[in-house]
Amino acid sequence: MLKNRQDLIDLRAACRDAAKKQTRKILVCTGAGCVSSGSLDIYARLVELLRDRGIPCEVELAKDPHDDSVRVTKGGCPGFCEIGPLVRIDPEGYLYTRVKVSDCEEIIDKTIVAGELVERLVYKKDGKVYAKKNEIPFYQKQKRLVLEHCGEIDSDSIREYLSVGGYTAFEKALFDMSADDIVNEISESNLRGRGGGGFPTGKKWSQVKRQKATPKYIVCNGDEGDPGAFMDRSVMEDDPHRMLEGMMIAGLACGASEGYIYVRAEYPVAVKKLSRAIEQATELGLLGKDILGTGFDFTIRINRGAGAFVCGEGSALTASIEGKRGMPRVKPPRTVEHGLFNMPTVLNNVETFANVPSIIENGAAWYKSIGPENSPGTKAFALTGNVVNTGLIEVPMGTPLREVIFDIGGGIRGGAEFKAVQIGGPSGGCLTPEQLDLPLDFDSLKKVGAMIGSGGLVVMDSNTCMVEVARFFMHFTQNESCGKCVPCREGTKRMLEILERIVAGKGRDGDIELLLELADTISATALCGLGKTAPSPVVSTIKNFRSEYEAHIYEKRCPAGNCRKLKRISIDPALCKGCSKCSRGCPVGAISGTLKQPFVIDQEKCIKCEACVGTCPFHAIKED
Amino acid sequence: MNTQELYQKTDAILARYGTEERSMIAVLQAVQEEYAYLPREVFPYLSERMGLSEAHIYGVATFYENFSLEPKGKYVIKVCDGTACHVRKSLPILDRLREELGLSADKITTDDLNFTVQTVACLGACGLAPAVTVNDKVYPAMTPDKASELLKTLKETL
């Protein structure tokens, strides 16, 4: 239990020294991706082999390590999920990719014992060999700030967090700064909320600080619900203390002594890691009563979500923590005045809180030196879809989309053509090849009808049908609509119906106009952000890909060849010998004809299952 | 349903989380962890213990996707249909699973209570797209054929 500032300084120094002594390290990625490809078995095998060989090894940061021992660490996710499971060896910094349990012996014997590189396991691209992590193009253009510890430290250990300077910012805020100083520093840094809206964090904090009513609450929104986004998950799982530290600083700044973290139910590992982090911080006395003898009290509780996307909306989230149905309410009054339990509440998302410690530690001027003036700092993105390098990345705000998709992402998978990138999830829009040079920041994207959102970037190639993408998002929002307000409940349903009939080849003249009219009304009248932005994917795909909608409606054709119901399968009469094999295999009896005469497919009955295509001995059946 | 046992288990849960309204979701989650669904008998009991109407508690339980009022299968298979999985063709995997088990969007659990097949919005495992989970174990980069294989292996363990 740490009693005062000196205790914390001493412990941090001890952890740092211990970490310095142990230069030989093996870091095994234990992010979701690598775990599902067996990284925990690799970890166990490495430890077993070291012990078998009599090499001293430690699985956690020991108080007094041997200089020649090897530390094997579950290091969290370095973000390059595509080439996992990943194993990194320090001090050389070799990064081994797609490691299998059977590779472990070679890694130990060659690299750990003899100091040699196992070349067959390192990343290769275009004939070049990249032995070290930082040489790989995927990492070259990134600037990892919020994710700096992901893949570097064991998130189960507060000692590891301390060894890399953890809780220095909290210490500074607690002893050297007043509440006003903290709020001013954050305001000065121009940190904007990373949850999507981009609201200035400092402004929010000062509004809560000003409120007279007590108690006040600090709430962290970890309900990362946008499909195709997992940045916050990585922070919660791999660097939970950083986020706790951010919340504690917010507590100091606003005069709150209770914090809540609302985590999505789909992230059980994050819940476990956060609980462990809270436990450890409490044991050390960094959370609890009279922290480090200063009289400041702060506790943090975790609430698990139960599968409702709308709970990412502020007032719905607080209702859910209160044990109610998670439905948004009319605003104002806003969350800063009447938030959780009707008290003044700071509600920020995970990435926002994770930005706070480095701003307090290094100052607002430093922070503003990264990225453009009106949206400084970095942004984490989940890069997914039809891109070569899927994974978690972080770049300075304002980085052009082209660099993200082609330099970091490595371009389009399978050599297909780039068609669009969906940004901002179900509330965002699609950007086209012409918009590739757009800088990624809050204001530039808003101008073209998209938004940075929480940071999902789903890349789509030429085989993706944009009408189907719009239908997909509308299906999602319609399903997640809480049903409280009419525009969202009824409007999204109607929009979905229209989109469904268009992709089924039953679109009518006037459908595009009707979609746009509904979109206008919903955006203008829905109660909360979920409803207001629900039509965005439709509006942006109509704006950028109108001809695809028209092809579906007027020509009953899907230009991307994606919509199954618009497929037309027919028999080439010149090749058909009338053997009847296809008609016997058809599950719906859509094929008929006279023996030894060409057969025909009844397009009305055909369900496009293509069962007939493979059965024809003469290859006479084809998709038009 | 052994109601005596249900009440005892619920008492233990309430002792842990408290009987205030704010504990509601955590309590329902804990009951569901015990039974894999929310037995209907739990509603009147919770109503009495927590001092809230049955309708209110039912309203909370039906609002959230994760709560189920029907028993689920021994293996709960979730096909991720988040954006990243969707553009890498997750729907054919769902179709295959449903076809082989005789399930649909409305009938999600087999009559023998062995399998439940459902979709999930996003597991946050987009790097592994398309992803499927079976009782929370993640299976990455799935295809319809791999899904059939997986079903076969699961059936062997029944």
Interface residues (C-beta under 8 A of the other chain):
Chain A: A32 G33 V35 S36 S37 C81 E82 G84 E224 G225 D226 P227 G228 A229 F230 R233 R264 A265 E266 Y267 P268 N303 R304 G305 A306 G307 A308 F309 S320 I321 E322 G323 K324 R325 G326 M327 A382 T384 G385 N386 T390 G391 L392 Q422 G425 G456 V458 M460 T464 V469 F472 F473 F476 E480 C482
Chain B: E20 E21 R22 S23 M24 I25 A26 L28 Q29 G59 V60 F63 Y64 E65 N66 F67 D81 G82 T83 A84 H86 V87 R88 V120 A121 C122 L123 G124 A125 C126 G127 L128 A129 A131 D136 K137 V138 Y139 P140
